[in-house]
Amino acid sequence: MCPTPHSLPAYLDGLNDEQRAAVTALDGPRLVIAGAGTGKTRVLAHRIAALLAGVPGLTPDRILALTFSRKAAEEMRHRVESLLGAHADELAVSTFHAFCYQALQDHGPEIGLPRRLRLLGHVEQWILLRTLLSGAGGRPATRDPAGVVDGLLRFINRAKDELVTPADLAAHVETLTDPAERQRLADALAAYERYQQALRAAGALDFGDLVVETVRLFREQPARLADYQARLPYILVDEFQDTN
């Protein structure tokens, strides 16, 4: 006999059949594909409640929920609180960058990062790169310094989004046969290298570095990765299609 709506557990209440299927499929990786406004974030919140109800011994602090913006993280936490109450405080709901920042605060020295991280915002990035591109006496080295800085920052940020280091880019430049393309990328590489050197000299990271360096931490310190995998066996990602 199918349960009546009033007999459903709270984590299934108000969901349609497809949403319930996504919420109750507890084992292994799952991907929810749906359009905007169809309740994907709601499904994640209800799935967290279903995991806690259906996986013996699982506690909220062993679940990690990731999303992109602080607003989205707060929305997810609010939804989970409505289902779990006080226990929601133990759940790790975070943006990607906040999660990475905390990981590097805790373990960055293991890969040579300073103990106290200095994080540059976009304006500070722009000023740093603008300074590096200035000519003698601080005068612009190009006719359109603002446009050049904007373009190079987009290039550097995109490279970091794809985990492309200056060394990776240098190897790619060596494979190019078109002189104009080779020169264009070589110039961008030179700016990228100088920018990274200046960051390191200042003991600073930008937002792209947070992800890049966390990936490096887990690659170079497999025991640390294993610790995180053991501590956080369930990871849920909102807006997964936007991940790089």
Protein Blocks (a to p, Z undefined) as FASTA:
>chain_A
ZZdfklpcfklgopafklmmmmmmmgocddddddehilpmmmmmmmmmmmmmmmghiafk
lcccddfbfklmmmmmmmmmmmnommlmmpccddfklmmmmmmmmmmmmnopafbdcddd
fklmmmmmmmmmpcehhiafbfblmlmmmmmmmmmmmmmmnopafklmmmmmmmpmblkl
mmmmmmmmmmmmmmmmmmmmnopacfklmmmmmmmmmmmmmmlmmmmmmmmmbccdehkl
lpZZ
